[in-house]
Amino acid sequence: MEKKNRYHCCATCVNFKPLKTAGGMHYFCTRLGYETKPDYQFNCWEPKPHIVELMKKEGR
């Protein structure tokens, strides 16, 4: 059985772009081209470099 990756979410992906507006925060996936949420998960996830290092430390 595969362990669940606790880092796998949009907020840790290189394609995740937050945008602060007068109406509040909006989050976009530049790869998929639409609005997302920080805790969503997609199969196209590409972790940011510092997340890769954290996963390596944990032996993933």
N, CA, C and O atoms as a MOPAC input file, in Angstrom:
PM7 MOZYME 1SCF
protein

 N      0.84500 1    -1.18600 1     0.00000 1
 C      0.00000 1     0.00000 1     0.00000 1
 C      0.88400 1     1.24200 1     0.00000 1
 O      1.83400 1     1.33500 1     0.77700 1
 N      0.56900 1     2.19200 1    -0.87100 1
 C      1.35500 1     3.41800 1    -1.01000 1
 C      0.98000 1     4.41800 1     0.07300 1
 O     -0.19700 1     4.61800 1     0.37200 1
 N      2.00300 1     5.04500 1     0.66000 1
 C      1.76400 1     6.07600 1     1.65900 1
 C      1.22700 1     7.32800 1     0.97300 1
 O      1.61600 1     7.65900 1    -0.14700 1
 N      0.32600 1     8.01200 1     1.67000 1
 C     -0.20100 1     9.26200 1     1.14100 1
 C      0.85400 1    10.35000 1     1.31200 1
 O      1.46300 1    10.46700 1     2.37500 1
 N      1.06600 1    11.13300 1     0.28200 1
 C      2.03900 1    12.21500 1     0.31400 1
 C      1.38700 1    13.44800 1     0.92200 1
 O      0.49700 1    14.04500 1     0.31700 1
 N      1.82600 1    13.82700 1     2.11000 1
 C      1.20300 1    14.95500 1     2.79400 1
 C      1.50800 1    16.29300 1     2.13600 1
 O      0.86600 1    17.29500 1     2.45200 1
 N      2.46500 1    16.32500 1     1.23800 1
 C      2.83500 1    17.56000 1     0.54500 1
 C      2.05200 1    17.77100 1    -0.74800 1
 O      2.05500 1    18.87200 1    -1.29900 1
 N      1.38700 1    16.73600 1    -1.23100 1
 C      0.71500 1    16.81400 1    -2.52500 1
 C     -0.54900 1    17.66800 1    -2.43100 1
 O     -1.60100 1    17.19600 1    -2.00000 1
 N     -0.42800 1    18.92000 1    -2.83700 1
 C     -1.57700 1    19.81100 1    -2.94800 1
 C     -1.17600 1    20.96600 1    -3.86600 1
 O      0.00800 1    21.18600 1    -4.11900 1
 N     -2.14800 1    21.68100 1    -4.34900 1
 C     -1.86400 1    22.77000 1    -5.29000 1
 C     -0.90600 1    23.81200 1    -4.72900 1
 O     -0.06600 1    24.33000 1    -5.46400 1
 N     -1.01500 1    24.12800 1    -3.44600 1
 C     -0.18900 1    25.18400 1    -2.85900 1
 C      1.30100 1    24.86600 1    -2.91100 1
 O      2.11700 1    25.78200 1    -2.80600 1
 N      1.68300 1    23.60600 1    -3.07000 1
 C      3.09600 1    23.22800 1    -3.12000 1
 C      3.58300 1    22.96500 1    -4.54200 1
 O      4.70000 1    22.48500 1    -4.73400 1
 N      2.76900 1    23.26900 1    -5.52300 1
 C      3.10100 1    23.02400 1    -6.93000 1
 C      3.71600 1    24.26700 1    -7.57200 1
 O      3.35700 1    25.39500 1    -7.23500 1
 N      4.64300 1    24.04600 1    -8.49700 1
 C      5.28200 1    25.16300 1    -9.19900 1
 C      4.29100 1    25.94400 1   -10.06000 1
 O      4.56000 1    27.09700 1   -10.39900 1
 N      3.18000 1    25.36500 1   -10.41300 1
 C      2.18300 1    26.01700 1   -11.26400 1
 C      1.12600 1    26.80500 1   -10.48800 1
 O      0.25500 1    27.42900 1   -11.09300 1
 N      1.19500 1    26.78100 1    -9.17600 1
 C      0.22500 1    27.46000 1    -8.32100 1
 C      0.58400 1    28.93900 1    -8.19300 1
 O      1.69700 1    29.27700 1    -7.79100 1
 N     -0.35700 1    29.81900 1    -8.53600 1
 C     -0.11300 1    31.25700 1    -8.48400 1
 C     -1.22200 1    31.95700 1    -7.69400 1
 O     -2.35800 1    32.03300 1    -8.16200 1
 N     -0.90300 1    32.46900 1    -6.50400 1
 C     -1.88400 1    33.24500 1    -5.75100 1
 C     -1.96000 1    34.67100 1    -6.29000 1
 O     -0.96100 1    35.21600 1    -6.76000 1
 N     -3.13000 1    35.26600 1    -6.22300 1
 C     -3.33600 1    36.62500 1    -6.70000 1
 C     -4.21800 1    37.35600 1    -5.69800 1
 O     -5.36700 1    36.97400 1    -5.47400 1
 N     -3.67200 1    38.41300 1    -5.09600 1
 C     -4.43300 1    39.20500 1    -4.13400 1
 C     -5.13100 1    40.34700 1    -4.86600 1
 O     -4.48800 1    41.15000 1    -5.54300 1
 N     -6.44100 1    40.40800 1    -4.72100 1
 C     -7.23400 1    41.45200 1    -5.35800 1
 C     -8.04400 1    42.18400 1    -4.28900 1
 O     -8.04900 1    41.78800 1    -3.12300 1
 N     -8.71300 1    43.23200 1    -4.68900 1
 C     -9.57800 1    43.97000 1    -3.76200 1
 C    -10.70000 1    43.07200 1    -3.24200 1
 O    -11.20300 1    43.28300 1    -2.13800 1
 N    -11.08400 1    42.09000 1    -4.01700 1
 C    -12.15100 1    41.16900 1    -3.64000 1
 C    -11.68100 1    39.97900 1    -2.82200 1
 O    -12.48700 1    39.11700 1    -2.47300 1
 N    -10.38900 1    39.91400 1    -2.50900 1
 C     -9.85300 1    38.79500 1    -1.73600 1
 C     -8.80200 1    38.02600 1    -2.52100 1
 O     -8.35900 1    38.45900 1    -3.58500 1
 N     -8.42000 1    36.90700 1    -1.99300 1
 C     -7.40000 1    36.06300 1    -2.62600 1
 C     -8.03100 1    35.16100 1    -3.67700 1
 O     -9.12600 1    34.62900 1    -3.49200 1
 N     -7.31700 1    35.00500 1    -4.78000 1
 C     -7.70500 1    34.08200 1    -5.83900 1
 C     -6.48100 1    33.22600 1    -6.15200 1
 O     -5.35300 1    33.71900 1    -6.13600 1
 N     -6.70500 1    31.95100 1    -6.43500 1
 C     -5.61400 1    31.01900 1    -6.67900 1
 C     -5.81700 1    30.37300 1    -8.05000 1
 O     -6.91000 1    29.91400 1    -8.38100 1
 N     -4.73800 1    30.34700 1    -8.83900 1
 C     -4.82200 1    29.83200 1   -10.19200 1
 C     -3.75900 1    28.77600 1   -10.45800 1
 O     -2.66700 1    28.81900 1    -9.89100 1
 N     -4.08700 1    27.84500 1   -11.31300 1
 C     -3.11600 1    26.88300 1   -11.81800 1
 C     -2.73200 1    27.36000 1   -13.21700 1
 O     -3.56500 1    27.37900 1   -14.12300 1
 N     -1.45900 1    27.74800 1   -13.38700 1
 C     -1.03000 1    28.23700 1   -14.69100 1
 C     -0.95400 1    27.12200 1   -15.71800 1
 O     -1.05600 1    27.38100 1   -16.91700 1
 N     -0.78000 1    25.90100 1   -15.27700 1
 C     -0.71700 1    24.76500 1   -16.20600 1
 C     -2.10800 1    24.41100 1   -16.73600 1
 O     -2.30300 1    24.25700 1   -17.94200 1
 N     -3.06800 1    24.28600 1   -15.82100 1
 C     -4.42000 1    23.90900 1   -16.22100 1
 C     -5.22800 1    25.09600 1   -16.72800 1
 O     -6.16400 1    24.93100 1   -17.51100 1
 N     -4.85600 1    26.31500 1   -16.27300 1
 C     -5.49300 1    27.51400 1   -16.76400 1
 C     -6.80300 1    27.88200 1   -16.09200 1
 O     -7.62600 1    28.58100 1   -16.68300 1
 N     -7.00700 1    27.42500 1   -14.87600 1
 C     -8.23200 1    27.83000 1   -14.18400 1
 C     -8.01100 1    27.99100 1   -12.69200 1
 O     -6.96300 1    27.63100 1   -12.15600 1
 N     -9.02700 1    28.54300 1   -12.03200 1
 C     -8.93900 1    28.80200 1   -10.60000 1
 C     -8.94100 1    27.48500 1    -9.82200 1
 O     -9.60300 1    26.52000 1   -10.20500 1
 N     -8.19900 1    27.46900 1    -8.74300 1
 C     -8.10200 1    26.28100 1    -7.90500 1
 C     -8.11800 1    26.71700 1    -6.45000 1
 O     -8.35600 1    27.88900 1    -6.15800 1
 N     -7.87200 1    25.80900 1    -5.55300 1
 C     -7.76400 1    26.09700 1    -4.12200 1
 C     -6.45300 1    25.49800 1    -3.62900 1
 O     -5.97700 1    24.51400 1    -4.19500 1
 N     -5.85500 1    26.08000 1    -2.57600 1
 C     -4.56100 1    25.59700 1    -2.09800 1
 C     -4.53700 1    24.11500 1    -1.71700 1
 O     -3.50200 1    23.46400 1    -1.86000 1
 N     -5.64900 1    23.57500 1    -1.24000 1
 C     -5.65200 1    22.18500 1    -0.77500 1
 C     -6.14300 1    21.17700 1    -1.81600 1
 O     -6.21200 1    19.98300 1    -1.52200 1
 N     -6.47900 1    21.62100 1    -3.00100 1
 C     -6.88300 1    20.68500 1    -4.05900 1
 C     -5.69000 1    19.84700 1    -4.49800 1
 O     -4.53800 1    20.23500 1    -4.30600 1
 N     -5.98300 1    18.68600 1    -5.09300 1
 C     -4.93700 1    17.79900 1    -5.60300 1
 C     -5.27400 1    17.37100 1    -7.02800 1
 O     -6.41100 1    17.01400 1    -7.33600 1
 N     -4.25300 1    17.41700 1    -7.89400 1
 C     -4.40700 1    16.96500 1    -9.26800 1
 C     -3.22900 1    16.05500 1    -9.62000 1
 O     -2.17500 1    16.14300 1    -8.99000 1
 N     -3.39300 1    15.19800 1   -10.60200 1
 C     -2.33600 1    14.26900 1   -11.00300 1
 C     -1.16600 1    14.95000 1   -11.69500 1
 O     -0.10200 1    14.34700 1   -11.83600 1
 N     -1.33900 1    16.19300 1   -12.12900 1
 C     -0.26900 1    16.90000 1   -12.83600 1
 C      0.65900 1    17.63700 1   -11.87600 1
 O      1.47800 1    18.44300 1   -12.31600 1
 N      0.54800 1    17.38200 1   -10.60000 1
 C      1.31100 1    18.06800 1    -9.55500 1
 C      2.80300 1    17.97700 1    -9.78900 1
 O      3.34200 1    16.88900 1    -9.99100 1
 N      3.47800 1    19.13200 1    -9.76100 1
 C      4.93400 1    19.20900 1    -9.88800 1
 C      5.43700 1    20.01900 1    -8.68900 1
 O      5.27400 1    21.23900 1    -8.65900 1
 N      6.05100 1    19.35000 1    -7.69700 1
 C      6.41300 1    20.04800 1    -6.46200 1
 C      7.48000 1    21.11600 1    -6.64500 1
 O      8.35800 1    21.00600 1    -7.50100 1
 N      7.38300 1    22.15500 1    -5.81900 1
 C      8.39100 1    23.21700 1    -5.79700 1
 C      9.69700 1    22.61900 1    -5.26800 1
 O      9.66700 1    21.62800 1    -4.53800 1
 N     10.84400 1    23.20900 1    -5.62600 1
 C     12.14400 1    22.65600 1    -5.21600 1
 C     12.29100 1    22.42800 1    -3.70900 1
 O     12.86000 1    21.41700 1    -3.29600 1
 N     11.79400 1    23.34100 1    -2.88900 1
 C     11.95000 1    23.13600 1    -1.44100 1
 C     11.07800 1    21.99300 1    -0.93200 1
 O     11.40000 1    21.38700 1     0.08900 1
 N      9.99200 1    21.69000 1    -1.61700 1
 C      9.14600 1    20.55600 1    -1.25600 1
 C      9.83600 1    19.25000 1    -1.63100 1
 O      9.74600 1    18.26100 1    -0.90500 1
 N     10.53000 1    19.25300 1    -2.77700 1
 C     11.29800 1    18.07400 1    -3.18700 1
 C     12.34200 1    17.74600 1    -2.12300 1
 O     12.53000 1    16.58100 1    -1.77500 1
 N     13.01800 1    18.76500 1    -1.61000 1
 C     14.02600 1    18.55800 1    -0.56900 1
 C     13.40300 1    17.99700 1     0.70400 1
 O     13.96900 1    17.09500 1     1.32200 1
 N     12.26000 1    18.51200 1     1.09900 1
 C     11.57500 1    17.99600 1     2.28300 1
 C     11.18600 1    16.53100 1     2.10400 1
 O     11.31700 1    15.73500 1     3.03300 1
 N     10.70800 1    16.17500 1     0.90700 1
 C     10.32600 1    14.78500 1     0.64500 1
 C     11.53600 1    13.87500 1     0.65600 1
 O     11.44400 1    12.73600 1     1.11500 1
 N     12.67800 1    14.35400 1     0.15600 1
 C     13.89800 1    13.56300 1     0.16600 1
 C     14.34400 1    13.26900 1     1.60600 1
 O     14.78900 1    12.16400 1     1.91600 1
 N     14.21600 1    14.27000 1     2.47000 1
 C     14.57700 1    14.09200 1     3.87600 1
 C     13.72300 1    13.02000 1     4.54700 1
 O     14.18600 1    12.31700 1     5.44500 1
 N     12.46500 1    12.90300 1     4.10100 1
 C     11.55500 1    11.90800 1     4.63900 1
 C     11.70100 1    10.55500 1     3.95900 1
 O     11.05900 1     9.58300 1     4.36000 1
 N     12.53700 1    10.48900 1     2.93800 1
 C     12.76000 1     9.21900 1     2.24600 1
 C     11.72300 1     8.87800 1     1.20500 1
 O     11.47100 1     7.69800 1     0.95900 1
 N     11.12600 1     9.84700 1     0.60000 1
 C     10.12200 1     9.60800 1    -0.45700 1
 C     10.78600 1     9.66200 1    -1.80600 1
 O     10.12200 1     9.48800 1    -2.82800 1

